[in-house]
């Protein structure tokens, strides 16, 4: 009975330690002005994606890394014109070209095993997390109130 109690305590402590390792920055060195996302559809069947745009202001140079949205991760790209803009491009196409499908199952053995990673954040539909580096330390900022913009078709 005591081993079950000790085991359950260890599981609970391990669970809390995992949550504590990814804490959000409360005072980032930049200010978020707006955050939007757009679902887009391409010209061929099954080709689609989502673009997330985050507009910010900052007096410091910041090295942005990744964006987390809808259980997916993408590298952030920065666009600096008159406004500072971060863009994350998420491919949600249903067309996957990296599998071998054949009547002979031996040829399908060359397919790689998919890598399944646990998503590090529990996000709502209107939430996004961006990661950035300050002095070689990765920090995370959770942005609430992400707004959906009308879809565009190509």
N, C-alpha and C positions, 0 to 999 in steps of 0.2 A: 504494500500500500504506500509506503514511504517513497519507494522508487518512482511510483506514478506521480506523486506530488512533486518530487524533485524534478522529474522529467518535464512536467507541465510548467513549472516555474522557469526552467531553462528555456523552454520554447517561447514563453511569454517575454522573457528578457531579451532573447535573440530577436524576436519580432520588433520590439521597441528600439533595439539598437540599429536595426535596418532603417527604420523610419527616421531616426535621429541623424543618420549620416548624410542625408540630403536635405539640409535646411535652406530655406529661402532667405535671400538677402533683404533686410528691412530698409536699408538706406543705400540704394545703388548710386553710383556716381553719375547717373543720367536720369532724365525724366521722360516718362512715356507720355506722348501726346495722344496717339490714337493707335488702335490695333484692329485690323479687319482681316477677314478671310473670304476667298472667292473659290467656288467650285467651278471648274471649266471642263468643257467637253471638246475633244478634238474632231478632226474631219473623218476619222475612220472609226468603225464600230469598236467599242471597248477601250478607246483611248480617252483618258480623263485624268484629272488631278485636282489638287487644291493648292492655292497660293495664299500664304499668310504674310501680311505686311504689318510691320510695327514701325511707327514714326516716333522719333525720340529727339531730345535735345541734350547736349552735353558740352561742357567746356573742356573736358579731358578726352584724350584719345583712348578708346576702349577696344579691346580685342574680343569681338563676339565670336562664339563658337557654333552652338547648335540650338535648334528649336524643337520643342516637344509639343505635339498636337495630335489629337485623335489616335492615340496609341501608336504613333509613328515618330521617327526622329529624322531630321534633315539638317544639313549644314546651312548656316546662315550666310547670306550674301548681303553685303552692304552697298547701298547706292547713295552717293553723296553728291547732290546737286545743290539746290537752295535749301533743301531739308534733308535731315539724316533719316535714312530709310533702311530697315532690315527686311529681307525677304527670304522666306523659306518655301522651297518648291517641293511639294509632296506628290509623287506619282501614284495614283490609285487605279491605274489601268488594269483591266482584267486580262490583258494579253501578256503572257509570260513566255519568253522565247528561250529560256534556258533549260527546258526539259526535253528529253528524247521520248517520244511516244511511238511505239512500234508494235506490230503484231507479234514480234518475237520478243518475249520478256527478257531474254539475255541481253539485248541491246539497251534495255531500259536500266540495267544495272549501273550504267555509266552516269546516271543522274546523281547529283550530290544530295546528301541529306540536308533538309532545310534546317537552318539554325534558328532556334526559338529562344528569344531573349525576353525576360520579364521586363515589362515597361516600368521604369523607376518611379512614376508619379501616378496618382489617382486624380484625374482631371475631369471636370465637367465639360459639356459641349462648348461653353463660351470661355474656356480657360486655356492658356498657353504658358509654357515655361521656356525661358531663354537662358542659355548659359554663356558666361563670359569669363575672361581671365583678368585678374589683377595681381601683379607680382607673382606670376606662376601659380596662383591659386584659383581653382575653378569655383565660380559662384553661380547661384541660380536665382532667377527672379520669376515669380508667378504673376501673370497678368490676368486679371479678371475683366469681364465685360467685353470680350472679343465679339465684334459685330460682323454679321454675314452681309456681304455685298452681292448684288445681283450677278448671276452667272453670266459668263461670256461664252459664246460659241464661235469656233473658228471655221 
